[in-house]
């Protein structure tokens, strides 16, 4: 499970949220058997979704982050609830490209920059709130910060990091969001900027053993931070046989009839957790019969 920590400055003008997500990103690597750069890319998006999801108010609220930047990894999707629990998937889990100019995993190269970041908040209303912005770098953290600045007018600093071992297991993973409220003064901004400037990358902080509480303290140092709350989000997929039946029904009676006529078992795999659901021709026929009764 992950470790989430939230703190706020004594005057309420700045807020920091930090997540140690090593266990969550490790689960992503196990499910997808992903290459290092895809583990880093999908891990970053998943961390961002968990951080943003935990800021939702309603218990049943969810947030979906989706990136399609035209890169070889294809589309990346992450979905989180208001507890920070999260699931994610990627079109192409294995991508092999050279390191970037800094000798690090080229997340931007795998994701691409010719596309958009979409943020869908489902708050239980008639229609979800959807925000779409062009990608800035494909490195994801910059794109998240740009989303907040352009779509919600909230000054935000976002840092996301994943370190991958030579054997492709996850060495460290985590991230943070720092946001300023409208009444934050210049002194507060200067303090936070100075704090961030002297901090190592967030993945190194976690690799060196720093806790989310310690990192939040570094971010809000000099602003007398107080703890808001903590949580232990997990990688969680809520797929089920019933939901899979609904997906099959959604393709329509005509297509289901063709599937049943083939006389073979139909296997449906969940993209988020890799679980397989098998339906016999008779079970497909029962689904068709159910459609007929509803109509």
C-alpha positions as CSV (number, residue, x, y, z in Angstrom):
1,X,0.0,0.0,0.0
2,X,1.0,3.6,-0.5
3,X,1.6,6.2,2.2
4,X,-0.1,9.6,1.7
5,X,0.5,12.6,3.9
6,X,-1.1,16.0,3.6
7,X,0.0,19.2,5.4
8,X,-1.0,22.9,5.3
9,X,0.9,26.0,6.3
10,X,-0.1,27.7,9.6
11,X,-1.8,30.6,7.8
12,X,-3.6,28.2,5.4
13,X,-2.1,29.8,2.3
14,X,-0.1,26.7,1.1
15,X,-0.9,23.0,0.9
16,X,1.3,20.0,0.3
17,X,0.4,16.4,-0.5
18,X,3.0,13.7,-0.7
19,X,2.7,10.0,-1.7
20,X,5.2,7.2,-1.3
21,X,3.9,4.9,-4.1
22,X,6.6,2.2,-4.4
23,X,4.1,-0.6,-3.7
24,X,1.5,0.8,-6.1
25,X,4.0,1.2,-9.0
26,X,5.5,-2.2,-8.2
27,X,2.0,-3.7,-8.8
28,X,1.8,-1.9,-12.1
29,X,5.1,-3.5,-13.2
30,X,3.9,-6.9,-12.1
31,X,0.6,-6.7,-14.0
32,X,2.0,-5.2,-17.2
33,X,5.5,-6.8,-17.2
34,X,6.4,-3.4,-18.6
35,X,9.7,-2.1,-19.8
36,X,11.6,0.4,-17.6
37,X,10.5,3.6,-19.4
38,X,6.8,2.5,-19.5
39,X,6.9,1.6,-15.8
40,X,8.2,5.1,-15.2
41,X,5.7,6.8,-17.4
42,X,2.6,4.9,-16.3
43,X,3.9,5.1,-12.7
44,X,4.1,8.8,-12.8
45,X,0.5,9.2,-14.2
46,X,-0.8,6.7,-11.6
47,X,0.9,8.7,-8.8
48,X,-0.6,11.9,-10.1
49,X,-4.1,10.3,-10.3
50,X,-3.8,9.1,-6.7
51,X,-2.8,12.5,-5.4
52,X,-5.5,14.3,-7.4
53,X,-8.1,11.7,-6.4
54,X,-7.4,12.1,-2.7
55,X,-8.4,15.8,-3.1
56,X,-11.9,14.9,-4.2
57,X,-14.7,15.6,-1.7
58,X,-17.4,12.9,-2.2
59,X,-16.9,9.3,-1.2
60,X,-18.0,8.0,-4.6
61,X,-16.2,10.7,-6.7
62,X,-13.6,9.5,-9.2
63,X,-11.0,11.1,-11.4
64,X,-9.6,9.8,-14.7
65,X,-6.3,11.0,-16.2
66,X,-5.7,10.1,-19.9
67,X,-2.7,10.9,-22.0
68,X,-2.3,10.1,-25.7
69,X,0.8,11.9,-26.9
70,X,1.5,10.0,-30.1
71,X,4.5,8.2,-28.6
72,X,5.3,4.5,-28.8
73,X,3.7,3.8,-25.4
74,X,0.3,4.7,-26.9
75,X,-2.5,5.8,-24.6
76,X,-2.0,5.9,-20.8
77,X,-4.9,5.9,-18.4
78,X,-5.2,6.1,-14.6
79,X,-8.3,6.2,-12.5
80,X,-8.5,7.0,-8.8
81,X,-11.2,7.4,-6.2
82,X,-11.4,9.9,-3.3
83,X,-9.3,7.6,-1.1
84,X,-6.4,7.7,-3.5
85,X,-6.9,4.1,-4.5
86,X,-5.9,3.8,-8.1
87,X,-5.7,1.6,-11.2
88,X,-4.0,2.2,-14.6
89,X,-3.3,0.8,-18.0
90,X,-1.2,1.4,-21.1
91,X,-1.6,0.5,-24.7
92,X,2.0,-0.8,-25.2
93,X,3.7,-1.9,-22.0
94,X,7.0,-2.7,-23.7
95,X,8.9,0.2,-25.3
96,X,12.6,0.2,-25.8
97,X,14.1,3.6,-26.6
98,X,17.5,5.2,-25.8
99,X,18.0,7.2,-22.6
100,X,17.5,11.0,-22.9
101,X,20.2,13.6,-23.0
102,X,20.5,13.5,-19.2
103,X,21.1,9.8,-19.3
104,X,17.7,9.1,-17.7
105,X,14.7,7.1,-18.9
106,X,13.1,9.1,-21.7
107,X,9.5,9.3,-20.4
108,X,8.7,12.2,-22.8
109,X,10.0,10.1,-25.7
110,X,7.8,7.1,-24.8
111,X,4.7,9.2,-24.1
112,X,5.2,11.8,-26.9
113,X,4.1,15.4,-27.0
114,X,1.7,15.5,-29.9
115,X,-1.5,15.1,-28.0
116,X,-3.5,16.0,-25.0
117,X,-3.9,15.4,-21.3
118,X,-7.6,14.9,-20.4
119,X,-8.8,15.1,-16.8
120,X,-12.3,13.7,-16.1
121,X,-13.9,14.3,-12.7
122,X,-17.0,12.2,-12.1
123,X,-18.7,13.9,-9.1
124,X,-22.0,12.1,-9.4
125,X,-23.6,14.8,-11.4
126,X,-25.5,14.4,-14.7
127,X,-22.3,15.1,-16.6
128,X,-18.7,14.7,-15.5
129,X,-16.3,17.7,-15.5
130,X,-13.9,17.3,-18.4
131,X,-10.7,19.4,-18.9
132,X,-8.4,18.9,-21.9
133,X,-5.1,20.6,-22.5
134,X,-2.3,20.1,-25.0
135,X,0.8,18.3,-23.6
136,X,3.7,20.4,-22.6
137,X,6.5,17.9,-22.3
138,X,5.1,14.4,-22.0
139,X,7.1,14.1,-18.8
140,X,3.7,14.2,-17.0
141,X,4.6,16.3,-13.9
142,X,4.9,19.5,-16.0
143,X,1.7,18.6,-17.8
144,X,-0.2,18.1,-14.5
145,X,1.1,21.5,-13.2
146,X,0.1,23.1,-16.5
147,X,-3.4,21.6,-16.2
148,X,-3.9,23.2,-12.8
149,X,-2.6,26.6,-14.0
150,X,-4.5,26.8,-17.3
151,X,-7.8,24.9,-16.4
152,X,-8.3,25.7,-12.7
153,X,-6.1,28.8,-12.2
154,X,-4.4,27.2,-9.2
155,X,-0.6,27.8,-8.9
156,X,0.7,24.3,-8.5
157,X,4.1,22.6,-8.3
158,X,4.1,18.9,-9.2
159,X,6.9,16.4,-8.9
160,X,6.6,12.7,-9.9
161,X,9.4,10.1,-9.9
162,X,10.0,6.4,-10.5
163,X,13.4,4.7,-10.2
164,X,13.6,1.3,-11.9
165,X,16.2,-1.4,-11.0
166,X,18.2,-3.2,-13.7
167,X,16.0,-6.3,-13.3
168,X,12.9,-4.0,-14.0
169,X,11.6,-4.0,-10.5
170,X,10.7,-0.7,-8.9
171,X,13.3,0.8,-6.6
172,X,11.4,3.9,-5.5
173,X,8.3,5.8,-6.6
174,X,6.4,8.8,-5.3
175,X,5.4,12.3,-5.9
176,X,4.0,15.5,-4.5
177,X,1.7,18.4,-5.2
178,X,2.1,21.9,-3.7
179,X,-0.7,24.4,-4.2
180,X,-1.2,28.0,-3.2
181,X,-4.5,29.5,-2.2
182,X,-5.6,32.8,-3.7
183,X,-4.5,34.9,-0.6
184,X,-0.9,33.5,-0.5
185,X,1.5,36.4,-0.4
186,X,4.8,36.8,-2.2
187,X,6.8,35.9,0.9
188,X,5.1,32.5,1.0
189,X,5.7,31.9,-2.7
190,X,9.4,32.9,-2.2
191,X,9.8,30.4,0.7
192,X,8.3,27.5,-1.2
193,X,10.3,28.2,-4.3
194,X,13.5,28.3,-2.3
195,X,12.6,25.1,-0.5
196,X,11.9,23.2,-3.8
197,X,15.1,24.6,-5.4
198,X,17.3,23.0,-2.8
199,X,15.5,19.6,-2.7
200,X,16.8,16.5,-4.6
201,X,14.4,14.8,-7.1
202,X,11.5,13.2,-5.3
203,X,12.5,9.7,-6.4
204,X,15.9,10.1,-4.8
205,X,14.3,11.4,-1.6
206,X,12.3,8.3,-1.3
207,X,15.2,6.1,-2.4
208,X,17.2,7.7,0.4
209,X,14.5,6.7,2.9
210,X,12.7,10.0,3.4
211,X,9.0,9.7,4.5
212,X,6.1,11.6,3.1
213,X,5.9,13.5,6.3
214,X,9.5,14.6,6.1
215,X,9.2,15.6,2.4
216,X,6.0,17.7,3.3
217,X,8.1,19.3,6.0
218,X,10.8,20.2,3.5
219,X,8.3,21.7,1.1
220,X,6.6,23.9,3.7
221,X,9.7,24.6,5.8
222,X,9.5,28.0,7.4
223,X,5.6,28.1,7.1
224,X,4.9,26.1,10.3
225,X,3.1,23.2,8.6
226,X,0.4,21.3,10.3
227,X,-0.8,17.8,9.4
228,X,-4.2,17.6,7.7
229,X,-4.5,13.8,7.3
230,X,-2.9,10.6,6.2
231,X,-4.0,7.6,4.1
232,X,-2.8,4.3,2.7
233,X,-4.0,4.1,-0.9
234,X,-3.6,0.9,-2.8
235,X,-3.6,-0.3,-6.4
236,X,-7.2,-1.5,-6.7
237,X,-9.2,-2.8,-9.7
238,X,-13.0,-3.1,-9.2
239,X,-13.6,-5.2,-12.2
240,X,-16.1,-8.2,-11.8
241,X,-17.8,-10.8,-13.9
242,X,-21.0,-8.7,-13.7
243,X,-19.3,-5.6,-15.1
244,X,-17.7,-7.7,-17.8
245,X,-21.2,-9.0,-18.8
246,X,-22.3,-5.3,-19.1
247,X,-19.4,-4.6,-21.4
248,X,-20.4,-7.6,-23.6
249,X,-24.0,-6.5,-23.6
250,X,-23.0,-3.0,-24.7
251,X,-21.6,-4.3,-28.0
252,X,-25.1,-5.3,-29.1
253,X,-27.2,-8.3,-29.9
254,X,-26.0,-8.7,-33.5
255,X,-22.3,-8.9,-32.5
256,X,-23.0,-11.2,-29.6
257,X,-24.9,-13.5,-31.9
258,X,-21.9,-13.7,-34.2
259,X,-19.7,-14.6,-31.2
260,X,-22.1,-17.3,-30.0
261,X,-22.4,-18.8,-33.5
262,X,-18.6,-19.4,-33.5
263,X,-19.2,-22.1,-30.8
264,X,-16.0,-21.1,-28.9
265,X,-15.4,-19.8,-25.4
266,X,-15.0,-16.0,-25.3
267,X,-12.2,-14.7,-23.1
268,X,-12.3,-11.1,-21.9
269,X,-9.2,-9.7,-20.2
270,X,-9.3,-6.6,-17.9
271,X,-6.7,-4.1,-19.0
272,X,-6.3,-2.7,-15.5
273,X,-5.5,-5.9,-13.6
274,X,-5.0,-8.7,-16.2
275,X,-7.8,-10.9,-14.8
276,X,-9.5,-13.1,-17.5
277,X,-13.3,-13.8,-17.6
278,X,-14.4,-16.7,-19.8
279,X,-17.9,-17.0,-21.3
280,X,-19.2,-20.1,-23.0
281,X,-21.4,-20.0,-26.1
282,X,-24.4,-20.8,-23.9
283,X,-23.6,-18.0,-21.5
284,X,-23.3,-15.6,-24.5
285,X,-26.7,-16.8,-25.7
286,X,-28.2,-16.1,-22.2
287,X,-26.9,-12.5,-22.4
288,X,-28.6,-12.2,-25.8
289,X,-31.8,-13.5,-24.3
290,X,-31.5,-10.9,-21.6
291,X,-31.2,-8.1,-24.2
292,X,-34.4,-9.4,-25.8
293,X,-36.3,-9.3,-22.5
294,X,-35.2,-5.7,-21.8
295,X,-36.3,-4.5,-25.2
